[in-house]
Amino acid sequence: MSESNETTVGVPGDTRLEHLQISKPEARWRKLPIVRDLRIAVGWQKAMLVVGLVITAFFVLVAIFAPLIAPYGYAQIKSADGVAFPTQAPPSREHIWGTTVGGFDVFSRTVWGARTAVIAIVVAVLLSIFAGVFLGLVSGYFGGWVDRVLVVVADAVYSFPSLLLAILMAIMISGGQSSLWGGILASGISITVVYIPQYFRAIRAEVIRIKDSAYVESAKVVGASTWRIMTKHLLKNSTRTLPVILTLNSSEAILTLAGLGFLGFGIEPTAAAEWGYDLNRSVADVTAGIWWTAVFPGLAIVLIVLGITLIGESLNDLADPRLRARKSAGEVVGSIEDTSVDPTERPNSDEPVVEEFMTSQDPQIAVVSRDVPDESRGVINDD
């Protein structure tokens, strides 16, 4: 009879160790901002976030694959055989959304316009976030006269109208006749100047709140450099509200670029497709009953702004613990009456939960607690 070399740990007859499940470390992709928000969102919060993500992702994909989706170029007015497109033609098999007064294909212009909109969003966000976050870190961490000067400048800049500033930038950059990058930079710079104070205020407030925390003081004690404290400790813990500001910034970039094009200071039609310019050219068409030149570019602006706004609203709810806790009645375990606590009511040991808790403690303590009169028990609990 051979002896077993296996070592068994535990109590004979106790199978709890066999059924013990050790949780594995959570994957990093599950901690990404949008993925994490989708996991914790409930009810209308989750519905808004999902709808916003679907709409925004749709426009991003259209912008990426615009050359494959659009049947014609954004400035094309002739077919491959050299025949000019009809002007103000209604939707047909050759032009599914009709043509404009200049002979452009409406569907192709709308698809190519998505690429221009996405580029404008990226430029505006990148320019704004780097400047605003850096100034917020410096102002909140150092304080003193630097903080006072930056706060005064931010309050002054915040009062500038973004559209008026965008018009001035467009005139300064390209004389009011913008190329693709001229119009995008005009929009991006105007949004950057106006939205830097928002990033600045959000980051500054968080840095002031956490710069005296224990882990920051510990980093100073061990000799960490100022740059490491600002980037490693303060920056990582002060960017919770940035996703909400990013969505607002993105929506404003779209509307500002469209406003420039509608007023005639946007991108030239031969340089790139832009929805604001197409709306400007379709004003006279609407009065003549030609609806297709204005409906589709306008609908594209509304949808992309709606998608980004829905994401921002849901992220705002999820960033606020008071709003994040809201759930529908079917998702809450128990009603309000079941979960409310009356401070004057004494726990009843006959309840199953209380009984299980009392018996799970030391038997002698449980016996003593049952034998103590009610009046004495109340005094002991108060002490």
ChimeraX attribute file (.defattr): number of C-alpha atoms within 10 A of each C-alpha:
attribute: neighborCount
match mode: 1-to-1
recipient: residues
	/A:1	3
	/A:2	4
	/A:3	5
	/A:4	6
	/A:5	6
	/A:6	6
	/A:7	6
	/A:8	7
	/A:9	7
	/A:10	11
	/A:11	9
	/A:12	7
	/A:13	6
	/A:14	8
	/A:15	10
	/A:16	10
	/A:17	10
	/A:18	8
	/A:19	7
	/A:20	8
	/A:21	8
	/A:22	6
	/A:23	6
	/A:24	6
	/A:25	6
	/A:26	8
	/A:27	8
	/A:28	7
	/A:29	10
	/A:30	13
	/A:31	12
	/A:32	11
	/A:33	12
	/A:34	15
	/A:35	11
	/A:36	12
	/A:37	19
	/A:38	19
	/A:39	11
	/A:40	12
	/A:41	22
	/A:42	19
	/A:43	13
	/A:44	13
	/A:45	24
	/A:46	19
	/A:47	16
	/A:48	21
	/A:49	24
	/A:50	18
	/A:51	16
	/A:52	24
	/A:53	16
	/A:54	15
	/A:55	18
	/A:56	22
	/A:57	15
	/A:58	14
	/A:59	22
	/A:60	18
	/A:61	12
	/A:62	21
	/A:63	20
	/A:64	15
	/A:65	14
	/A:66	22
	/A:67	15
	/A:68	9
	/A:69	14
	/A:70	18
	/A:71	15
	/A:72	22
	/A:73	19
	/A:74	25
	/A:75	19
	/A:76	16
	/A:77	20
	/A:78	16
	/A:79	10
	/A:80	9
	/A:81	6
	/A:82	8
	/A:83	9
	/A:84	13
	/A:85	19
	/A:86	18
	/A:87	15
	/A:88	21
	/A:89	20
	/A:90	17
	/A:91	16
	/A:92	10
	/A:93	8
	/A:94	11
	/A:95	19
	/A:96	13
	/A:97	20
	/A:98	23
	/A:99	26
	/A:100	25
	/A:101	17
	/A:102	14
	/A:103	18
	/A:104	28
	/A:105	32
	/A:106	28
	/A:107	24
	/A:108	24
	/A:109	28
	/A:110	26
	/A:111	28
	/A:112	27
	/A:113	26
	/A:114	26
	/A:115	22
	/A:116	22
	/A:117	26
	/A:118	21
	/A:119	21
	/A:120	24
	/A:121	24
	/A:122	16
	/A:123	20
	/A:124	28
	/A:125	23
	/A:126	13
	/A:127	18
	/A:128	26
	/A:129	21
	/A:130	13
	/A:131	17
	/A:132	23
	/A:133	24
	/A:134	18
	/A:135	24
	/A:136	28
	/A:137	25
	/A:138	18
	/A:139	25
	/A:140	24
	/A:141	22
	/A:142	14
	/A:143	15
	/A:144	10
	/A:145	10
	/A:146	14
	/A:147	17
	/A:148	12
	/A:149	12
	/A:150	18
	/A:151	19
	/A:152	11
	/A:153	11
	/A:154	21
	/A:155	13
	/A:156	12
	/A:157	15
	/A:158	16
	/A:159	10
	/A:160	13
	/A:161	12
	/A:162	21
	/A:163	20
	/A:164	14
	/A:165	19
	/A:166	26
	/A:167	25
	/A:168	16
	/A:169	22
	/A:170	27
	/A:171	18
	/A:172	12
	/A:173	17
	/A:174	16
	/A:175	13
	/A:176	21
	/A:177	16
	/A:178	25
	/A:179	19
	/A:180	20
	/A:181	19
	/A:182	23
	/A:183	32
	/A:184	26
	/A:185	24
	/A:186	30
	/A:187	32
	/A:188	32
	/A:189	22
	/A:190	27
	/A:191	28
	/A:192	25
	/A:193	21
	/A:194	22
	/A:195	27
	/A:196	25
	/A:197	26
	/A:198	21
	/A:199	24
	/A:200	25
	/A:201	21
	/A:202	20
	/A:203	29
	/A:204	25
	/A:205	15
	/A:206	20
	/A:207	25
	/A:208	19
	/A:209	14
	/A:210	17
	/A:211	19
	/A:212	11
	/A:213	11
	/A:214	10
	/A:215	13
	/A:216	17
	/A:217	13
	/A:218	11
	/A:219	15
	/A:220	14
	/A:221	9
	/A:222	8
	/A:223	9
	/A:224	13
	/A:225	10
	/A:226	13
	/A:227	10
	/A:228	13
	/A:229	19
	/A:230	19
	/A:231	13
	/A:232	12
	/A:233	17
	/A:234	24
	/A:235	19
	/A:236	10
	/A:237	13
	/A:238	22
	/A:239	15
	/A:240	16
	/A:241	16
	/A:242	18
	/A:243	17
	/A:244	19
	/A:245	18
	/A:246	21
	/A:247	22
	/A:248	19
	/A:249	26
	/A:250	26
	/A:251	20
	/A:252	21
	/A:253	31
	/A:254	25
	/A:255	18
	/A:256	27
	/A:257	32
	/A:258	26
	/A:259	23
	/A:260	25
	/A:261	24
	/A:262	21
	/A:263	13
	/A:264	18
	/A:265	26
	/A:266	32
	/A:267	29
	/A:268	20
	/A:269	19
	/A:270	12
	/A:271	15
	/A:272	20
	/A:273	25
	/A:274	30
	/A:275	30
	/A:276	28
	/A:277	23
	/A:278	26
	/A:279	23
	/A:280	18
	/A:281	18
	/A:282	23
	/A:283	15
	/A:284	13
	/A:285	18
	/A:286	15
	/A:287	9
	/A:288	9
	/A:289	8
	/A:290	19
	/A:291	16
	/A:292	21
	/A:293	30
	/A:294	22
	/A:295	15
	/A:296	19
	/A:297	24
	/A:298	16
	/A:299	13
	/A:300	17
	/A:301	20
	/A:302	13
	/A:303	15
	/A:304	24
	/A:305	22
	/A:306	17
	/A:307	24
	/A:308	25
	/A:309	21
	/A:310	23
	/A:311	27
	/A:312	23
	/A:313	18
	/A:314	24
	/A:315	28
	/A:316	20
	/A:317	17
	/A:318	21
	/A:319	16
	/A:320	11
	/A:321	10
	/A:322	9
	/A:323	13
	/A:324	17
	/A:325	13
	/A:326	17
	/A:327	14
	/A:328	10
	/A:329	11
	/A:330	9
	/A:331	10
	/A:332	11
	/A:333	9
	/A:334	11
	/A:335	10
	/A:336	10
	/A:337	7
	/A:338	8
	/A:339	10
	/A:340	9
	/A:341	9
	/A:342	7
	/A:343	6
	/A:344	6
	/A:345	7
	/A:346	11
	/A:347	8
	/A:348	10
	/A:349	14
	/A:350	9
	/A:351	9
	/A:352	10
	/A:353	10
	/A:354	13
	/A:355	13
	/A:356	12
	/A:357	11
	/A:358	17
	/A:359	13
	/A:360	10
	/A:361	10
	/A:362	9
	/A:363	11
	/A:364	10
	/A:365	12
	/A:366	15
	/A:367	12
	/A:368	10
	/A:369	16
	/A:370	13
	/A:371	10
	/A:372	12
	/A:373	10
	/A:374	12
	/A:375	8
	/A:376	11
	/A:377	15
	/A:378	12
	/A:379	9
	/A:380	11
	/A:381	8
	/A:382	7
	/A:383	6
